Amino acid sequence: MTLVEYALFAFSSLFVIVDPIAVVPAFLAMTPRNSVAQRLRTARMACVVAIGILTGFALFGQTIFKLLGITLPAVQIAGGLILLLVALDMLRAQRSTVQETAAETAAGTNKDDIAITPLAIPMLAGPAAISTVILLEAQATSLMLRAVLIGCLVLVGLASYSILAIGASGAKWLNPIAEKIISRLMGLLLAALAVQFMVNALTGDQGLLRGLTGH
């Protein structure tokens, strides 16, 4: 596989798996009281954290898993549980405790802190994205290919931020009723996604990953 072929393969696989377009409705629904500037800061932090996590797994993922004895199904179940907690609160159009830190609660602020969890993890850098990165790293047989993989991760991060920023800037056109409808609909979809993560972990179903990689 040439550098260009590997770059195209890696970028397309990562972009499809991260799927920032599908994250936009949930991002807006989980930040109903945030200004555009606050949403942009949240999106920027989420993308930096997500790409940082994926880069870490690209460099050390297989080694870490082997040292700790952690399997991919365990990661899928953990991510599914976190996502399910958020989804259940979204179905009730309520503020999720996952979205707010203890310090912010004590200070009595209304700013949601969803950048790291669940926006960066597991919505952007979820089990599927992590497993894809590890598989791509396994196919990078030279330092140049590994450098290309890191470059593709950075490009995916920039693309994800651009898409979330466009969504955040357009959020002012949504009224509270529309946001609640989006919240409940996305809550249902996120709950189904969370359950699917756990089902995949229990059944060993990696069909999506095989379809993207051809293995």
Buried (B, 14 or more C-beta within 10 A) or exposed (E): EEEEEBBEBBBEBBBBBBBBBBBBBBBBBBBBEBEEEBBBBBBBBBBBBBBBBBBBBBBEBBEEBEEEEEEBBBBBBBBBEBBBBBBBBBBEBEBBEBBBBEEBEEEEEEBBBBBBBBBBBBBBBBBBBBBBBBBBBEBBEEEEBBEBBBEBBEBBBEBBBEBBBEBBEEBEEBEEEEBBBBBBBBBEBBBEBBBBBBEBBEEEEBEBBEEBBEE
